[in-house]
Amino acid sequence: MTHIDTYQARCFCGAVQFTLSGKPEGMGYCHCESCRSWSAGPVNAFTLWKPEAVRVTQGADHIGTYNKTDQSYRKWCTTCGGHLFTEHPGFGLTDVYASVIADFAHEASMHVHYAETRLAMRDGLPKLRDLPKDMGGSGLRVPE
């Protein structure tokens, strides 16, 4: 028998709830202007999941969508405004904000868009100028 990890996630007020199954495809920190503006913070802790691993279990009718570009469909709760996740159709991944997942150990492996940082983080992790090469970025590292 195979054990599959399942995690619970929810918005700020709990109107929207969803589960995550399995393991994320990647985790890290994004420093891009879009993530900073959307999160109202200096950095966003991301977890990337295959879309089929993300299942809304409550409040689907309370999910709003905004897409500034075709690359990111940002989702939030229309009741409380709490951010939920961002669908990235071009990457075939969904970014679930680490802070909305209960009992989840966020284990970052990199920083992306670090050239745009507003909060220096000296943690020894790779700092990429933009994105990894396999995601269409340069894959270039910048100094801590």
C-alpha atoms as a printed R data frame, in Angstrom:
    type eleno elety resid chain resno       x      y       z
1   ATOM     1    CA   MET     A     1   0.000  0.000   0.000
2   ATOM     2    CA   THR     A     2   1.300  3.436  -0.947
3   ATOM     3    CA   HIS     A     3   0.975  6.376   1.436
4   ATOM     4    CA   ILE     A     4   0.225  9.713  -0.221
5   ATOM     5    CA   ASP     A     5   0.715 12.849   1.833
6   ATOM     6    CA   THR     A     6  -2.355 15.081   2.014
7   ATOM     7    CA   TYR     A     7  -2.313 18.650   3.277
8   ATOM     8    CA   GLN     A     8  -5.166 20.991   4.159
9   ATOM     9    CA   ALA     A     9  -5.183 24.591   2.995
10  ATOM    10    CA   ARG     A    10  -7.606 27.456   3.393
11  ATOM    11    CA   CYS     A    11  -8.121 31.153   2.955
12  ATOM    12    CA   PHE     A    12  -7.979 33.663   5.809
13  ATOM    13    CA   CYS     A    13 -11.652 33.223   6.825
14  ATOM    14    CA   GLY     A    14 -12.006 29.527   5.945
15  ATOM    15    CA   ALA     A    15 -14.751 30.002   3.326
16  ATOM    16    CA   VAL     A    16 -12.456 28.392   0.740
17  ATOM    17    CA   GLN     A    17 -10.737 25.151   1.640
18  ATOM    18    CA   PHE     A    18  -8.691 22.804  -0.484
19  ATOM    19    CA   THR     A    19  -6.396 19.802  -0.235
20  ATOM    20    CA   LEU     A    20  -2.994 19.116  -1.699
21  ATOM    21    CA   SER     A    21  -1.936 15.560  -2.458
22  ATOM    22    CA   GLY     A    22   1.549 14.178  -2.851
23  ATOM    23    CA   LYS     A    23   4.646 16.307  -2.842
24  ATOM    24    CA   PRO     A    24   5.301 19.691  -4.426
25  ATOM    25    CA   GLU     A    25   7.363 19.867  -7.603
26  ATOM    26    CA   GLY     A    26   9.438 22.649  -6.071
27  ATOM    27    CA   MET     A    27   9.597 25.195  -3.264
28  ATOM    28    CA   GLY     A    28  11.341 28.475  -2.829
29  ATOM    29    CA   TYR     A    29  11.026 32.219  -2.549
30  ATOM    30    CA   CYS     A    30   9.956 34.619  -5.293
31  ATOM    31    CA   HIS     A    31  11.152 38.218  -5.232
32  ATOM    32    CA   CYS     A    32   9.480 39.501  -8.422
33  ATOM    33    CA   GLU     A    33   7.550 42.763  -8.434
34  ATOM    34    CA   SER     A    34   4.277 40.972  -9.260
35  ATOM    35    CA   CYS     A    35   4.496 38.596  -6.295
36  ATOM    36    CA   ARG     A    36   5.581 41.407  -3.973
37  ATOM    37    CA   SER     A    37   2.696 43.621  -5.048
38  ATOM    38    CA   TRP     A    38   0.139 40.806  -4.922
39  ATOM    39    CA   SER     A    39   1.234 39.583  -1.489
40  ATOM    40    CA   ALA     A    40   1.879 43.062  -0.059
41  ATOM    41    CA   GLY     A    41   5.146 41.675   1.267
42  ATOM    42    CA   PRO     A    42   8.813 41.788   0.316
43  ATOM    43    CA   VAL     A    43   8.924 38.106  -0.737
44  ATOM    44    CA   ASN     A    44   6.541 35.217  -1.486
45  ATOM    45    CA   ALA     A    45   7.159 31.674  -0.215
46  ATOM    46    CA   PHE     A    46   5.952 29.400  -3.017
47  ATOM    47    CA   THR     A    47   5.167 25.719  -3.359
48  ATOM    48    CA   LEU     A    48   4.613 24.383  -6.885
49  ATOM    49    CA   TRP     A    49   2.149 21.535  -7.431
50  ATOM    50    CA   LYS     A    50   0.772 19.707 -10.420
51  ATOM    51    CA   PRO     A    51  -2.774 21.021 -10.976
52  ATOM    52    CA   GLU     A    52  -4.325 17.606 -10.327
53  ATOM    53    CA   ALA     A    53  -2.792 17.630  -6.815
54  ATOM    54    CA   VAL     A    54  -4.863 20.703  -5.863
55  ATOM    55    CA   ARG     A    55  -8.533 20.021  -5.110
56  ATOM    56    CA   VAL     A    56 -10.990 22.625  -3.824
57  ATOM    57    CA   THR     A    57 -13.185 20.946  -1.182
58  ATOM    58    CA   GLN     A    58 -15.267 23.913  -0.043
59  ATOM    59    CA   GLY     A    59 -16.188 27.355  -1.317
60  ATOM    60    CA   ALA     A    60 -15.361 27.066  -5.020
61  ATOM    61    CA   ASP     A    61 -18.040 29.697  -5.648
62  ATOM    62    CA   HIS     A    62 -16.032 32.099  -3.443
63  ATOM    63    CA   ILE     A    63 -12.894 31.989  -5.600
64  ATOM    64    CA   GLY     A    64 -12.060 35.089  -7.611
65  ATOM    65    CA   THR     A    65  -9.491 35.222 -10.400
66  ATOM    66    CA   TYR     A    66  -7.229 37.969 -11.672
67  ATOM    67    CA   ASN     A    67  -4.674 37.595 -14.412
68  ATOM    68    CA   LYS     A    68  -2.390 40.475 -15.251
69  ATOM    69    CA   THR     A    69  -0.754 38.201 -17.849
70  ATOM    70    CA   ASP     A    70  -1.593 34.871 -19.470
71  ATOM    71    CA   GLN     A    71   1.170 33.302 -17.343
72  ATOM    72    CA   SER     A    72  -0.448 33.748 -13.937
73  ATOM    73    CA   TYR     A    73  -4.062 33.325 -12.851
74  ATOM    74    CA   ARG     A    74  -4.103 34.551  -9.259
75  ATOM    75    CA   LYS     A    75  -6.881 33.178  -7.042
76  ATOM    76    CA   TRP     A    76  -8.326 34.666  -3.863
77  ATOM    77    CA   CYS     A    77 -11.361 34.327  -1.600
78  ATOM    78    CA   THR     A    78 -14.101 36.786  -2.550
79  ATOM    79    CA   THR     A    79 -15.371 36.747   1.056
80  ATOM    80    CA   CYS     A    80 -12.212 37.743   2.961
81  ATOM    81    CA   GLY     A    81  -9.783 38.637   0.186
82  ATOM    82    CA   GLY     A    82  -7.327 35.986   1.396
83  ATOM    83    CA   HIS     A    83  -4.934 34.787  -1.267
84  ATOM    84    CA   LEU     A    84  -5.062 31.100  -2.188
85  ATOM    85    CA   PHE     A    85  -2.911 30.069  -5.144
86  ATOM    86    CA   THR     A    86  -1.775 31.029  -8.629
87  ATOM    87    CA   GLU     A    87  -2.273 28.831 -11.658
88  ATOM    88    CA   HIS     A    88   0.621 28.927 -14.142
89  ATOM    89    CA   PRO     A    89  -0.798 27.206 -17.244
90  ATOM    90    CA   GLY     A    90   2.382 27.683 -19.300
91  ATOM    91    CA   PHE     A    91   4.388 25.781 -16.684
92  ATOM    92    CA   GLY     A    92   1.666 23.227 -15.971
93  ATOM    93    CA   LEU     A    93   1.967 24.087 -12.264
94  ATOM    94    CA   THR     A    94  -0.035 25.711  -9.499
95  ATOM    95    CA   ASP     A    95   1.746 27.886  -6.936
96  ATOM    96    CA   VAL     A    96   0.131 27.438  -3.539
97  ATOM    97    CA   TYR     A    97   1.307 30.060  -1.073
98  ATOM    98    CA   ALA     A    98   3.157 28.241   1.693
99  ATOM    99    CA   SER     A    99   1.428 30.289   4.383
100 ATOM   100    CA   VAL     A   100  -2.047 28.903   3.585
101 ATOM   101    CA   ILE     A   101  -1.058 25.231   3.993
102 ATOM   102    CA   ALA     A   102  -1.587 23.836   7.491
103 ATOM   103    CA   ASP     A   103   1.112 21.653   9.047
104 ATOM   104    CA   PHE     A   104   3.415 21.883   6.043
105 ATOM   105    CA   ALA     A   105   7.193 22.149   6.270
106 ATOM   106    CA   HIS     A   106   8.281 24.645   3.619
107 ATOM   107    CA   GLU     A   107  11.737 23.588   2.471
108 ATOM   108    CA   ALA     A   108  12.952 26.159  -0.016
109 ATOM   109    CA   SER     A   109  15.539 25.131  -2.567
110 ATOM   110    CA   MET     A   110  16.080 28.472  -4.331
111 ATOM   111    CA   HIS     A   111  15.214 32.122  -4.737
112 ATOM   112    CA   VAL     A   112  13.787 33.256  -8.084
113 ATOM   113    CA   HIS     A   113  13.813 36.794  -9.499
114 ATOM   114    CA   TYR     A   114  16.365 37.676  -6.830
115 ATOM   115    CA   ALA     A   115  17.674 40.527  -8.990
116 ATOM   116    CA   GLU     A   116  14.433 42.332  -8.011
117 ATOM   117    CA   THR     A   117  14.699 41.659  -4.261
118 ATOM   118    CA   ARG     A   118  13.709 44.208  -1.644
119 ATOM   119    CA   LEU     A   119  14.694 41.891   1.214
120 ATOM   120    CA   ALA     A   120  18.158 40.357   1.167
121 ATOM   121    CA   MET     A   121  18.093 36.801   2.486
122 ATOM   122    CA   ARG     A   122  21.474 35.327   3.317
123 ATOM   123    CA   ASP     A   123  20.551 31.675   3.659
124 ATOM   124    CA   GLY     A   124  23.027 29.984   1.312
125 ATOM   125    CA   LEU     A   125  20.339 28.955  -1.190
126 ATOM   126    CA   PRO     A   126  20.888 29.610  -4.912
127 ATOM   127    CA   LYS     A   127  19.759 33.097  -5.936
128 ATOM   128    CA   LEU     A   128  18.552 33.154  -9.553
129 ATOM   129    CA   ARG     A   129  18.409 36.370 -11.554
130 ATOM   130    CA   ASP     A   130  15.052 35.270 -12.973
131 ATOM   131    CA   LEU     A   131  13.863 31.656 -13.406
132 ATOM   132    CA   PRO     A   132  15.547 28.301 -13.915
133 ATOM   133    CA   LYS     A   133  16.379 27.489 -17.543
134 ATOM   134    CA   ASP     A   134  13.818 24.672 -17.676
135 ATOM   135    CA   MET     A   135  11.119 27.248 -16.877
136 ATOM   136    CA   GLY     A   136  12.202 29.676 -19.585
137 ATOM   137    CA   GLY     A   137  14.568 31.787 -17.509
138 ATOM   138    CA   SER     A   138  18.277 32.411 -17.881
139 ATOM   139    CA   GLY     A   139  19.199 30.151 -14.973
140 ATOM   140    CA   LEU     A   140  21.868 32.701 -14.022
141 ATOM   141    CA   ARG     A   141  22.780 33.121 -10.388
142 ATOM   142    CA   VAL     A   142  23.282 36.430  -8.671
143 ATOM   143    CA   PRO     A   143  25.310 37.047  -5.510
144 ATOM   144    CA   GLU     A   144  23.759 36.861  -2.056
